[in-house]
Amino acid sequence: MVVQAILIYALLGKLADVLTRWLERLCLQWHPAFQIMRD
């Protein structure tokens, strides 16, 4: 049970990370500082 909870939290964390990076790319394309960070 504990291992399952840890795996669920890990998957949720990974999903949140991927979603945040996708939103960053989507919303910050216009920002010059973001262009420098991506290169």
Backbone bond lengths (Angstrom), bond angles and torsions (degrees), N, CA, C in turn:
res aa  C-N    CA-C-N  psi(-1)  N-CA   C-N-CA  omega(-1)  CA-C   N-CA-C  phi
1 M - - - 1.453 - - 1.539 111.20 -
2 V 1.315 116.27 -42.32 1.460 120.53 -179.30 1.527 110.32 -66.84
3 V 1.320 116.53 -41.66 1.466 120.70 -179.86 1.525 110.06 -63.59
4 Q 1.312 117.08 -40.32 1.465 120.69 178.32 1.522 110.95 -62.50
5 A 1.323 117.30 -41.55 1.461 121.10 178.90 1.528 110.46 -63.33
6 I 1.328 116.95 -41.97 1.466 120.90 178.76 1.522 110.57 -62.99
7 L 1.331 117.21 -43.47 1.463 120.78 179.07 1.525 111.64 -64.32
8 I 1.325 117.02 -39.45 1.469 120.30 178.40 1.523 110.17 -63.76
9 Y 1.338 117.14 -45.15 1.464 120.12 178.17 1.527 111.61 -63.02
10 A 1.315 117.23 -37.41 1.467 120.46 178.13 1.525 110.61 -65.36
11 L 1.323 117.32 -43.80 1.463 120.44 178.96 1.525 111.56 -65.49
12 L 1.329 116.91 -40.15 1.465 119.85 177.72 1.530 111.07 -64.88
13 G 1.322 116.99 -38.23 1.464 120.63 177.30 1.516 111.69 -64.72
14 K 1.324 116.53 -42.64 1.467 120.91 178.45 1.524 110.50 -64.33
15 L 1.329 116.72 -42.58 1.457 121.30 178.08 1.527 111.23 -61.74
16 A 1.326 117.24 -42.28 1.459 121.07 178.45 1.526 110.69 -63.80
17 D 1.328 117.56 -39.24 1.460 121.78 179.07 1.526 111.08 -64.35
18 V 1.325 116.68 -46.60 1.467 120.82 179.81 1.522 110.40 -63.51
19 L 1.324 116.75 -43.03 1.463 120.76 -179.80 1.531 111.19 -63.78
20 T 1.330 116.76 -40.87 1.464 120.71 179.32 1.524 111.34 -64.96
21 R 1.328 117.42 -43.47 1.470 120.25 178.33 1.522 111.39 -63.88
22 W 1.335 116.88 -38.31 1.466 121.00 178.45 1.529 110.19 -65.09
23 L 1.333 117.17 -43.61 1.463 120.45 178.55 1.527 111.18 -65.62
24 E 1.338 117.37 -37.94 1.462 120.61 175.83 1.516 110.75 -58.14
25 R 1.332 116.13 -49.49 1.461 119.87 -179.75 1.520 111.21 -61.58
26 L 1.311 116.57 -38.75 1.452 121.40 -177.08 1.528 111.78 -71.38
27 C 1.322 116.68 -43.32 1.468 120.90 -170.93 1.525 114.47 -92.77
28 L 1.330 118.55 -21.99 1.461 120.16 -173.31 1.526 113.74 -110.65
29 Q 1.321 117.75 18.33 1.463 120.05 -179.09 1.526 112.02 -61.73
30 W 1.316 117.46 -31.20 1.459 121.69 -175.03 1.530 112.17 -78.63
31 H 1.328 118.37 -19.71 1.461 121.73 -171.07 1.530 110.82 -79.80
32 P 1.342 117.71 125.60 1.471 120.66 -177.70 1.535 113.44 -60.05
33 A 1.311 118.22 -38.25 1.468 120.65 -179.41 1.525 110.82 -65.73
34 F 1.297 117.07 -33.83 1.463 120.34 178.31 1.516 110.20 -68.36
35 Q 1.323 117.90 -35.10 1.462 121.30 178.41 1.529 110.24 -63.43
36 I 1.329 117.38 -39.35 1.465 121.53 179.24 1.526 109.85 -67.46
37 M 1.336 117.79 -41.10 1.458 121.81 -179.18 1.526 111.41 -64.28
38 R 1.314 118.16 -35.04 1.459 121.84 -177.11 1.518 112.36 -72.76
39 D 1.327 118.13 -28.77 1.472 121.00 -176.30 1.499 113.04 -75.73
